Amino acid sequence: MTAATAQDARLGRGAIVLLTVGTGLSVANNYYVQPLLGAIGREFDLPAGQAGLLVTVAQSAYAAALLLVLPLGDLLERRRLIVGLCTACSASLVLMASAGSEAVLLAGAGLVGLCSVVTQVMVPYAASLAAPDRRGRVVGTVMAGLLCGILFARTVAGAVAQWAGWHAVYWWAAGMMLLLAVAARAVLPAYREAGAPDYRRLVASVFTLFAREPVLRLRAAYGALSFAAFSVLWTSLSFLLSAPPYSYSTGAIGLFGLAGLAGALAAARAGRLADRGLAGAVTGATALLLFLVWLPLGLGGTLLPVLVLGIVVFDLAAQGMHITNQSEIYRLAPEARSRLTSAYMTTYFLAGAAGSALASLAWARWGWTGVALLGAVFGAATTALWLASARRSRPPEGSCAADAPDTAQAGTPDSPESRTP
């Protein structure tokens, strides 16, 4: 099949299901390690802070791929790119599965991080081929698969490691990515964006888009702060649960991924709310939750029910913020969705890598209290950013804009400029 236009290659239900499952399987590769940090540290005799480097390396490599590999989605035929990245990811997971030293494991984690960027190729691919009036819903559906992949990754990794050791987790993941490559080649329609520049200009245009689009910069800042907090929680949670007073096994630690499932499924509605022009309200609500939730999370160091409740609320807020951000940036430049995703997600995962590194340091020096305070700082910064943005977008009192009806404000109802950030 030759590459088709978006009108000729609309997504069918089977393709949407495959993309939803595929984003989940692909993104899970970066998160299997989180409940395994204790077991890996024991095998290689690593302190907690050093074991946490696996998360930092994977997220840093992922951020680099977002900048250097993801823009290829606007240059190459996307189905072929998806198949190639899935195959390379399978090979990288084999390297992790067979690792006999910390150095090989870190190298494998970096390669997996690079190849797992296929997740972010799939999301704008789905957005490009979705009908305009269903784009938010399709993106929300595919993103729900991504979010469930993040959550189930921990549960699956914990269960498999409990039964067969942590190496088996990566053998299983390698097989899943190879199957995904075969299925993508058979099911997905070929599609290539028209009129993309050469690769050098393509990468440079990521920075141009970031400089040109204030909505992109704002949404990238929201995403960076929220994902830094997300990484603080999930990187350090394994250390908390494997130590007294909990002292849980790897399998039990993995089950905590299910605590965030309800939040992720509820957050999938955020795309529909964005389609209805409620992105600003969702942003404000989730920003406030990302700050306030650290009180119950902090108390959860010794109170299990409070900890579980905090995880559910935290994941609801973090994923709701993320889906809203992506729904908004995809409205900016339809012909450059891969590059928009690259700009947004590069800052997102760089912040996540920083959050993981800081979480390991906070845990090593101050324990769970230090982790909770660090997370609260990121939550407070997210809330402060939203308040400042809302204040800037509000017309001055007594101005004509303040008294004019909504239809008189600049921008069309569907344009990013007319929406509350």
N, C-alpha and C positions, 0 to 999 in steps of 0.2 A: 504493500500500500504506500502510495506517495504521501508526503506531508500535505495536510489539508488545512484549509482556513478554519477559523473557529466556528463559522456558520455550517461548514460541511462536516465537522467532526464533533458535534455535540456529544456530551457524555451520556451513555445509557446507564441504567441502574447497575448492571454488572461492573462497569468501569468504576462507578462511584464506590461500590462495595470494595473492589480491589484496592482503590486508592486509600480508602479508609483503613482497611486492614494493613496495607503496605506502609502507610505513614506510622502506624502503631508499631509494626515489627521493626522498621528502620530506626525510629527514634529510641526504641527500647535498648538498642545496642550501647548507647551512652549511659544507661541507667542500671543495667544489670549489676554493675560493680558496687552500687551503694550499700546493699545489705551484705555484701561479701567482703567489705573492707576488713572486718575483724578476722575472718578466716584467712584471707590473703596475707594480712599482717602477721598472723601466727606462723604461716608456712614459710615466709621469707624473713621472719624475725624483724619486722618493721614496727617502729612506734606509730601511734595514731596519726601524728602530723605528717609523717612520711607516706603512710598508706593513702592518706587523703590526696596525695599528689596524682594518683591515678585519675581522679575526677577532674583535677585541674588540667592535666595534660590532655585528656579527651575533649574537654570543653574548649581549651585554647586551640586545638587542632580543628575542631568544628568551626570555631570562629574564623580561622584562616581560610577554611574551605568555603565558608559563606561569602567571603570577599573575592576569592580567586577562582572558585569552581562554580558557584551558583550562577553568576552572570552568564555562563555558557548556556543556561536555559533559554536565554533570549537570542542565542546565536545558532545553536545546534538543534537538530530534530530531537524533541524532548523524550519521546518513547525510547529512542536509542540511548540517550544519556541516562535515563532511568535504569534500563537493563544493564548498561555497563557499570554504573555505580553499585548496583545491587550485587553484581558478580564480584567486583573488587572488594566489597564489604565482606562477602562470604570468605574470601581468601584471607583477609585481615583477621577475621574472627578465628580462623584456623590457627593463625600465629599466636593469638592470645590463649587459645585452648591448649596448645602444646608448649606454652612458656615454662621454662625450668628455672628462670632467674628473674629478678626484678627488672633488669635492663630490657630483656625481651618483652616482658609484660608491658612496660611503659611504651616501648616502640609499637607494640600491637595496639595499645589503647590509642596512641596518636593516629595510627593508620585507620582504625575503626572510626575515630572522630572525623577524619577527613572524608571518608566514604559515606558516612551516615548523613551527609548533607543531602543525599537523595530525598530525604524527608521533605526538605524545603524546595526541591524541584517539583515534587508532586503537588504541593499546595497551590502555587501559582498556575500550574498546569490545569488543575481542576477549576480554578477561578477563570482562566481564559476560555475554557470550553463550556462553562455553565451559562445558561441563559441569563441575561442581565437582571431580570426580575427574580431570579432564584440564586443569584451569586452568593449572597450572604448566607442563605440556607445551606448551599452546597459546601461553602468554605467551613461553616459551622459543623457540618456532618463529618467532613474529612478531618477537621481539627479535633473533633471528639475522639476519633480513632487515634490521633496522635497523643492526646491527653491520656486516654485509657492505656496506650502503649507505655507511657511513662510510669503509670501507676502499677499496671500488671507486671512490668519488668521486674519490679522489686519482689513481688509475690512469687512469680515464676522462678526467679533466680534463687530466692531463699528456699523454695520447695525442692528444686532440682539439686541444689548444693547440699541440702540436708540428706538427700537420698543417695547422691552419687558423687559429691564433691564439687567444688567450684569450677574445675576444669570442664566438667560435663555441661555446665551452663553455656559455655562458648561453643562447644561442639554442636549443641542443639541450635543455637542462634545461627551458626554458619549454615546448617542445613536449611533453616527457614529462609534465609536470604537468598540461597540458591533457588529454592522453589519459587520465591517471589520474582526473581529475574525471569524464570521460565513463564510464569503466569502473566507478567507484564508484557512480555513479547507477544503473547497469544491474544490478550484481551484489549489492551489499550490502543486507541487510535493514534496513528502517526500525526504529529502536529509540530509546526515550526513557525515562530513569529516572523513576520515579513519586515524587511527594511532594517534589520539590526546592524550596527556598525561592526568593525573588526574587533578582535579580542582586546587589544590595548585600549582602544577608545571605549570599549564596553566597560572595562574595569574602571577607567577614569570617570565614566559617566555615573558610576555609583556615587562618587564623591560630589559630582555636579548635582545629582538629584538631591543629595543630602543638604547641600548648601542652598538649593533653590526652593525646597519644599518645607515651609515651617511646620506643617502638619506632620510630616515625616520625622522631623527633629523632635517634636514634642512627643510623638508616639514612641519613638526610639528611647527617649528618656524615661517615659513610663515603664516601658518594657525592661530596660536595663535595671532600674531600681527594684522592680517586682521580682525579676528573675534572680538578682543577687540575693534577695531575701529568701526566695525559693531554694537556692543552693545552700544557703546557710542552714536552713532547716534539715533538708534531706541528706546533706553530707554528714552532719553531726548526729543525726538521729540514730544511725547505726552504732556510734560510739556510746551514746546514752543507753540504748537498749541492751547492749552486750555487757554492760558494767552493772554493778550493784546500784540500786536495789532491784533492778529488773533481771539482769543476767540471763537474757533470752538466747535461745539457739538461733542459728542462721535462718531456719525455716520459720520460726515465730517472728523474727524481725521482718522477713519478707511479707508476712501477712499485713503489716502496717500499711503497705501500699494500697490495700483495699479501703483503708480509712478515708483516703482522698477520692475514692471512686464516685461517691455521691456528689461531691463538690464538682468533679470534672463533668459528670453527666448534666448537672444543672447548669454549669457554665456554658454548655453547648447552645443554650438559648440566647447567649449574648449576641451571636451573629444576627439572629432575627430581630432583636431589639435595636441593633445598629441599623438594620434595613428600615426600621420605623422611625429613625431619627433620634433615638434615645441614647446614643453613644456617650454623651456628656454625663447623663445621669448614672449610667453603668460605671463610668470611669470614677466618678466621685464616690459612689458607694463602695466599690472595690478598693479604692485607695484608702478609705477610712478603715475598712476591715483589715487591710494589710498592716495597719499600725496597731489597732486595738487587740488583734488576735494574739499578740505576743504576751499579753498578760496571762491568759489561760495556758499558753504553751510554756511559759516560764514556770508556772505552778505545776505543770505536767512532769517536771523532773522527778517528782515523787508521787504524783496522783495520776494513775493510769486513765480513768474515765475523762478527766479534764484534758489530758494530752490527746486522746483520740478525738474529742470534740474540737480541740484547737486545730488538729490536722485537717479535719473535714472543712471547717470554716476557712482555713488558710488556702487550701486548694481551690475552693469555690472562688475566692477572691482573686488569686493569682491567675487562674485559667480564664476567668471572666474578663480580667484586664487584658490578657494576651489575645484572646479572640476578638475583642473589641478593637484593639490596636490594629490587628491585621485586616479586619473588615474595613477600617477607615483608610489605611494606606493603599489598599487595592483600588480605591476610587480615584486616586490621583493621576495615574498615567497608565492606562490599560496596556499600552504597547511595551511597557518596561516593568512588568510585575516581578520578574525574576530579580531585576536589579533593585527594585524597591524592597523586596524580601531580603536581598543581600545586605542592604544598608541597615535595615531594621534588625535583622537577626545577628549580624556581626556585633553590633553594640550589645545586643541581648546576651550573647554567649561570652563575650569578653567580660561583661559584668558578672555572669554566672561563674566564670573561672575565678574571678577575684573574690566573689562571695564564698566559693568552696575553699580557697586558700585561707581567707580570713577566718572561716569557721573552724578549720583545723587548728589554727593558731589560738583562737579564742577557747576552744575546748581544752587544748593542752595547758593553757595558763590559768583559766578561770572556770572551767567546767561548764555545766549547762546554763548557769546564771549569765556567764559571759556571752554564750551563744544567743540567749534570749535578748540581751541588751543590744547585741550587734544587729539582730534581726529587726528589733524595734527602731533602731536608727534608720535602717533602709525604709521601713514602713512610714516613719515620720517624714522622711524626705519625699516619698511618693505623695503623701497627703499635702505637704507644703507646695509641691509642684502643681498639683491640681488646683489648690486654692489660688495660687498666683496666676495660673492660666485663666481660671474663671473670672478673676478680677480684671484681667487685661481685656477679656472679650466682652465685658459688660459695658454698655454705652454710658458715658458720663451723665449724671443727673442734670436735667434741664435741657439736654441736647435734643435735636430733632429726631435722632435715631432712637432715643429712649421713648418718645411718644409715638413713633411710627409703628404701624402694624408689622407683623413678621414678614409679610410678603414684600415689604418695601426695603428689607435689608439686602445687603449685597449678596450676590450668589443665588443660584437656583436652589430649590429645596434639596436636590440630590448632590449638590456640589460640596466638597470638603470645606470650602470657605464659609458656607452657611451653617455649618454644624458647630456645636459647642465642643471644644477639644476635650 
